[in-house]
Amino acid sequence: MSLFPKPFTIERVSRALVRGTYVDGTPVQLTFQGTVQPLSGEDIANLEPASRSIGKVWIRTTSVLRKRIDGSLEKADVLIHDGRRWEVIDNMNFDNGLIPHHKYLAEYRGKA
């Protein structure tokens, strides 16, 4: 994480069980502190070949975000950044004693 975090916006959708079917609620926009950065060339080279062509960014923050989990009823958070939407797909926790934080991987989902 950066020593100089900035605000970023996350869109979060909750789901509710209505008459036996899960339906999406109204999206809520939340503001968190952290940094949004593109992947490095080395990061991209380490991705599976099929996913290298989809844009991705790192989100570093001390906040807990919802990531995509296949088969889960909970929807992943979506980062709104520079007029684009990025779905949070994975995370790694860092606790190196200097700046403990979460490092999330988000994937491009289109224009906001």
C-alpha positions as CSV (number, residue, x, y, z in Angstrom):
1,M,0.0,0.0,0.0
2,S,1.1,3.6,-0.6
3,L,2.0,5.9,2.2
4,F,-0.3,8.4,0.5
5,P,-3.7,6.7,0.1
6,K,-6.5,8.4,-1.9
7,P,-10.2,7.9,-1.8
8,F,-11.7,5.4,-4.3
9,T,-15.3,4.4,-4.9
10,I,-16.7,0.8,-4.6
11,E,-20.2,-0.2,-5.8
12,R,-21.7,-2.9,-3.6
13,V,-24.9,-4.8,-4.3
14,S,-26.6,-6.9,-1.6
15,R,-28.9,-9.7,-2.4
16,A,-32.1,-10.7,-0.7
17,L,-34.2,-13.8,-0.8
18,V,-37.7,-12.9,-2.1
19,R,-40.2,-15.7,-2.6
20,G,-37.5,-18.4,-2.9
21,T,-35.4,-16.4,-5.4
22,Y,-32.4,-14.2,-4.8
23,V,-32.7,-10.7,-6.2
24,D,-30.2,-7.9,-6.4
25,G,-30.8,-4.8,-4.3
26,T,-30.1,-1.3,-5.2
27,P,-26.3,-0.7,-5.7
28,V,-24.7,1.4,-3.0
29,Q,-21.5,3.5,-3.6
30,L,-19.0,3.4,-0.8
31,T,-15.8,5.4,-0.4
32,F,-12.6,3.8,0.9
33,Q,-9.0,4.9,1.2
34,G,-6.1,3.2,-0.7
35,T,-4.4,3.1,-4.0
36,V,-5.3,1.8,-7.5
37,Q,-2.4,0.8,-9.7
38,P,-1.9,-1.1,-13.0
39,L,-0.3,-4.5,-13.0
40,S,3.4,-4.6,-13.8
41,G,4.8,-6.5,-16.8
42,E,6.0,-9.2,-14.5
43,D,2.5,-9.5,-13.0
44,I,0.9,-9.8,-16.4
45,A,3.5,-12.4,-17.5
46,N,2.5,-14.5,-14.4
47,L,-1.2,-14.6,-15.4
48,E,-2.7,-17.5,-17.3
49,P,-2.3,-16.8,-21.1
50,A,-6.1,-16.6,-21.6
51,S,-6.6,-13.9,-19.0
52,R,-3.7,-11.6,-20.1
53,S,-5.8,-9.7,-22.6
54,I,-8.3,-8.6,-20.0
55,G,-7.3,-5.4,-18.2
56,K,-6.5,-5.7,-14.5
57,V,-5.5,-3.3,-11.6
58,W,-4.3,-3.8,-8.0
59,I,-6.3,-2.2,-5.2
60,R,-4.3,-1.8,-2.0
61,T,-6.3,-0.8,1.1
62,T,-6.7,-1.6,4.8
63,S,-10.5,-2.0,4.2
64,V,-12.1,-5.4,3.5
65,L,-13.7,-5.7,0.1
66,R,-15.9,-8.5,-1.3
67,K,-14.2,-10.6,-4.0
68,R,-15.8,-12.8,-6.6
69,I,-16.4,-16.4,-5.4
70,D,-17.9,-18.8,-7.9
71,G,-21.2,-20.3,-6.6
72,S,-21.6,-17.6,-3.9
73,L,-24.8,-15.7,-3.4
74,E,-22.8,-12.6,-2.5
75,K,-21.8,-10.4,-5.4
76,A,-18.3,-9.0,-5.7
77,D,-17.6,-5.4,-5.2
78,V,-17.0,-3.2,-8.3
79,L,-14.4,-0.5,-8.3
80,I,-15.4,2.7,-10.2
81,H,-12.2,4.3,-11.4
82,D,-11.4,6.7,-14.2
83,G,-14.8,6.1,-15.8
84,R,-14.4,2.3,-15.8
85,R,-15.8,-0.6,-13.8
86,W,-13.4,-3.2,-12.3
87,E,-14.7,-6.3,-10.5
88,V,-12.8,-7.5,-7.5
89,I,-11.7,-11.1,-8.3
90,D,-9.0,-12.0,-5.8
91,N,-7.1,-10.9,-2.8
92,M,-3.9,-11.3,-0.8
93,N,-3.3,-10.1,2.7
94,F,0.0,-8.4,3.6
95,D,1.1,-8.1,7.2
96,N,4.8,-7.2,6.9
97,G,4.8,-5.1,10.0
98,L,5.3,-1.8,8.1
99,I,1.9,-1.2,6.6
100,P,-0.5,-4.2,7.0
101,H,-3.1,-4.1,4.1
102,H,-5.1,-6.1,1.6
103,K,-4.0,-6.4,-2.0
104,Y,-7.0,-7.0,-4.3
105,L,-6.9,-7.9,-8.0
106,A,-9.7,-6.4,-10.1
107,E,-10.7,-7.1,-13.7
108,Y,-12.1,-4.7,-16.3
109,R,-15.9,-4.9,-16.8
110,G,-16.6,-2.0,-19.1
111,K,-17.2,1.7,-18.9
112,A,-19.1,3.2,-15.9
